[in-house]
Amino acid sequence: MVHKFQEIFILSLKYYFQLFYLVLGFGIILIALLNTLADINFSLYFGNLTYSFLTLLSLVYIIPTIVLASVINAIFVTLLIFLVRKHLLQEHRKVYVLEFIKKHATYLFLFYLVLYFILFIVYLVFVDTAVSFLIPIFTTIILFLTFYASQSIIIDEKKALSGISYSFYFLKQNISKTIFVILVLTLIYLIIALICFYFSWGFIASLILYTIFLYPLSEIIKTTIYLTKFEIFKSYL
């Protein structure tokens, strides 16, 4: 398992650097958005919503921000997954690329929109209650069950609901591999979180590391794992 994941990780790093121009472009947009939202104590990391406090003013910003974040994330992840898929499956798409991206970015937008609002509702229901500890538990469960939804929507060209359904199926078929990659990504996440906590410049540094390194790399790794279901991909491993 470790050896196989090492190959997947190295291959994912290769495509991360090949697509760095895309990562950097959208990373700058996301950093600008998240840095602005820091003023109202709103953060969005990897689909995980956290709030320091809620006021009527912050709610006015949060709802359109969820929509905006869904749009940006959908476009970015669609392009990222599409390009990794194109390279690894040796596809030569020219005719309907724009139509494909438009269509499936819309499905992915709907997925992110519903996901973020569900996480938002979970927070509103349990915050300031005796069972507020359930917030990270429910959030983790939701994100885990939809772990490969983006890949299913883009790679298998599914709609949002069928993408979520197949994501769960693929997860069950690759549970050990998925848990292993989650543990590795969580370790990297914790290191970045410690940088944010212990250094005065940690917030900006962690924001850059999240948006330009860990988030896109995690999507590329998930895409690489998802593509292992295709025979042609085995030639890379």
Phi, psi and omega per residue, in radians:
M1 nan -0.804 -3.124
V2 -1.106 -0.753 3.142
H3 -1.104 -0.758 -3.129
K4 -1.153 -0.706 3.112
F5 -1.182 -0.590 3.100
Q6 -1.046 -0.731 3.105
E7 -1.136 -0.737 3.120
I8 -1.115 -0.745 -3.121
F9 -1.135 -0.759 3.133
I10 -1.117 -0.750 3.120
L11 -1.132 -0.685 3.115
S12 -1.129 -0.726 3.086
L13 -1.068 -0.699 3.117
K14 -1.010 -0.825 -3.116
Y15 -1.333 -0.426 3.030
Y16 -1.073 -0.837 -3.121
F17 -1.240 -0.571 3.088
Q18 -1.161 -0.532 -3.121
L19 -1.825 0.362 -3.063
F20 -1.098 -0.536 3.115
Y21 -1.061 -0.677 3.099
L22 -1.245 -0.778 3.133
V23 -1.032 -0.798 -3.100
L24 -1.150 -0.758 -3.129
G25 -1.043 -0.888 3.135
F26 -1.301 -0.498 3.094
G27 -1.078 -0.731 3.118
I28 -1.095 -0.718 3.111
I29 -1.108 -0.793 -3.118
L30 -1.165 -0.690 3.121
I31 -1.097 -0.753 3.112
A32 -1.080 -0.725 -3.140
L33 -1.155 -0.844 -3.089
L34 -1.191 -0.643 3.124
N35 -1.143 -0.656 3.081
T36 -1.145 -0.731 -3.108
L37 -1.241 -0.302 3.119
A38 -1.061 -0.462 3.135
D39 -1.154 -0.415 3.104
I40 -1.920 0.336 3.068
N41 1.003 0.787 3.116
F42 -2.127 2.277 3.138
S43 -2.295 2.580 3.122
L44 -2.369 1.841 3.134
Y45 -2.183 2.054 3.033
F46 0.969 0.608 -3.128
G47 1.395 0.065 -3.130
N48 -1.741 1.966 -3.057
L49 -1.607 2.275 3.081
T50 -2.334 2.498 -3.098
Y51 -2.325 2.294 3.073
S52 -1.319 -0.712 3.042
F53 -2.806 2.848 3.133
L54 -2.153 2.309 3.027
T55 -2.293 2.990 3.092
L56 -1.055 -0.658 3.131
L57 -1.144 -0.776 -3.121
S58 -1.163 -0.596 3.101
L59 -1.118 -0.626 3.107
V60 -1.064 -0.608 -3.141
Y61 -1.475 -0.622 -3.009
I62 -1.119 -0.802 -3.074
I63 -1.080 -0.932 3.091
P64 -1.132 -0.469 3.128
T65 -1.210 -0.654 3.072
I66 -1.058 -0.733 3.111
V67 -1.120 -0.810 -3.137
L68 -1.102 -0.768 3.125
A69 -1.095 -0.639 3.114
S70 -1.136 -0.704 3.125
V71 -1.123 -0.901 -3.109
I72 -1.066 -0.804 -3.105
N73 -1.123 -0.708 -3.126
A74 -1.098 -0.791 3.137
I75 -1.120 -0.813 -3.101
F76 -1.089 -0.907 -3.080
V77 -1.176 -0.641 3.092
T78 -1.041 -0.871 3.127
L79 -1.086 -0.745 -3.101
L80 -1.091 -0.910 -3.119
I81 -1.158 -0.713 -3.130
F82 -1.051 -0.775 -3.103
L83 -1.215 -0.663 3.076
V84 -1.138 -0.778 3.101
R85 -1.045 -0.771 -3.107
K86 -1.051 -0.757 -3.121
H87 -1.257 -0.823 -3.022
L88 -1.289 -0.509 3.112
L89 -1.690 0.103 3.082
Q90 0.950 0.824 3.141
E91 -1.564 2.670 3.125
H92 -2.251 1.309 -3.093
R93 -1.618 2.265 3.091
K94 -2.323 -0.666 -2.961
V95 -1.267 -0.850 -2.972
Y96 -2.003 0.435 -3.112
V97 -1.020 -0.877 -3.103
L98 -1.116 -0.707 3.113
E99 -1.150 -0.701 3.118
F100 -1.066 -0.872 -3.101
I101 -1.092 -0.770 3.127
K102 -1.067 -0.816 -3.089
K103 -1.127 -0.880 -3.031
H104 -1.452 -0.397 2.984
A105 -1.146 -0.586 3.084
T106 -1.144 -0.781 3.093
Y107 -1.084 -0.720 -3.134
L108 -1.186 -0.639 3.072
F109 -1.047 -0.781 3.130
L110 -1.095 -0.684 3.099
F111 -1.087 -0.877 -3.129
Y112 -1.111 -0.684 -3.119
L113 -1.066 -0.846 3.130
V114 -1.142 -0.751 -3.132
L115 -1.037 -0.857 -3.100
Y116 -1.144 -0.659 3.120
F117 -1.226 -0.613 3.070
I118 -1.100 -0.790 3.107
L119 -1.103 -0.646 3.105
F120 -1.129 -0.758 3.129
I121 -1.148 -0.713 3.085
V122 -0.987 -0.760 3.123
Y123 -1.101 -0.844 -3.093
L124 -1.073 -0.632 -3.096
V125 -1.224 -0.698 -2.979
F126 -1.824 -0.204 -3.106
V127 -1.146 2.515 3.135
D128 1.021 0.548 3.046
T129 -2.102 2.997 -3.140
A130 -1.212 -0.292 -3.128
V131 -1.975 0.562 3.138
S132 -1.088 -0.351 3.101
F133 -1.117 -0.242 3.128
L134 -1.306 -0.316 -3.107
I135 -0.997 -0.989 3.134
P136 -1.142 -0.495 3.131
I137 -1.178 -0.882 3.131
F138 -1.132 -0.681 3.120
T139 -1.055 -0.806 3.137
T140 -1.087 -0.745 -3.141
I141 -1.095 -0.791 -3.128
I142 -1.093 -0.800 -3.132
L143 -1.170 -0.601 3.124
F144 -1.169 -0.782 -3.103
L145 -1.192 -0.406 3.131
T146 -1.886 0.410 -2.991
F147 -0.988 -0.718 -3.092
Y148 -1.868 0.296 -3.083
A149 -1.080 -0.764 3.138
S150 -1.062 -0.749 -3.140
Q151 -1.157 -0.691 3.137
S152 -1.121 -0.724 -3.121
I153 -1.154 -0.732 -3.069
I154 -1.480 -0.818 -3.042
I155 -1.309 -0.780 -3.132
D156 -1.648 0.055 3.059
E157 0.963 0.832 3.137
K158 -1.706 2.813 3.020
K159 -1.372 2.999 -3.004
A160 -0.981 -0.919 -3.066
L161 -1.169 -0.781 3.128
S162 -1.191 -0.510 3.078
G163 -1.148 -0.725 3.098
I164 -1.142 -0.741 3.140
S165 -1.077 -0.811 -3.124
Y166 -1.241 -0.525 3.072
S167 -1.009 -0.765 3.124
F168 -1.133 -0.703 3.113
Y169 -1.099 -0.818 -3.133
F170 -1.117 -0.654 3.115
L171 -1.040 -0.793 3.140
K172 -1.106 -0.618 -3.128
Q173 -1.327 -0.313 -3.069
N174 -2.307 0.715 -3.014
I175 -1.122 -0.764 -3.101
S176 -1.166 -0.729 3.112
K177 -1.103 -0.715 -3.115
T178 -1.174 -0.785 3.129
I179 -1.073 -0.687 3.139
F180 -1.093 -0.818 -3.110
V181 -1.195 -0.592 3.095
I182 -1.127 -0.722 3.119
L183 -1.094 -0.729 3.124
V184 -1.135 -0.818 -3.137
L185 -1.148 -0.613 3.102
T186 -1.145 -0.685 3.100
L187 -1.071 -0.792 3.095
I188 -1.095 -0.710 3.123
Y189 -1.033 -0.780 -3.118
L190 -1.151 -0.648 3.103
I191 -1.100 -0.777 3.112
I192 -1.129 -0.678 3.117
A193 -1.111 -0.665 3.108
L194 -1.145 -0.645 3.077
I195 -1.075 -0.745 3.128
C196 -1.104 -0.663 -3.036
F197 -1.377 -0.658 -2.966
Y198 -1.673 -0.229 -3.079
F199 -2.084 2.536 -3.124
S200 -1.119 -0.559 3.123
W201 -1.626 0.179 -3.002
G202 -1.138 -0.581 -3.089
F203 -1.100 -0.870 -3.137
I204 -1.119 -0.754 -3.132
A205 -1.087 -0.778 -3.128
S206 -1.176 -0.624 3.109
L207 -1.078 -0.753 3.113
I208 -1.136 -0.784 -3.126
L209 -1.139 -0.676 3.102
Y210 -1.103 -0.942 -2.968
T211 -1.382 -0.573 -3.071
I212 -1.719 -0.388 -3.112
F213 -2.000 -1.174 -2.950
L214 -1.182 -0.776 -3.104
Y215 -1.098 -0.964 3.126
P216 -1.113 -0.648 3.135
L217 -1.128 -0.684 3.131
S218 -1.108 -0.681 3.107
E219 -1.187 -0.644 3.112
I220 -1.186 -0.731 3.100
I221 -1.091 -0.785 3.109
K222 -1.067 -0.685 3.122
T223 -1.139 -0.740 3.129
T224 -1.091 -0.773 3.102
I225 -1.095 -0.753 -3.115
Y226 -1.089 -0.623 -3.104
L227 -1.291 -0.173 3.122
T228 -1.148 -0.200 3.104
K229 -1.331 -0.211 3.116
F230 -1.670 2.377 -3.098
E231 -1.072 -0.716 -3.083
I232 -1.073 -0.448 -3.104
F233 -1.260 -0.457 -3.068
K234 -1.084 -0.356 3.128
S235 -1.217 -0.268 -3.140
Y236 -1.538 -0.242 -3.025
L237 -1.976 nan nan
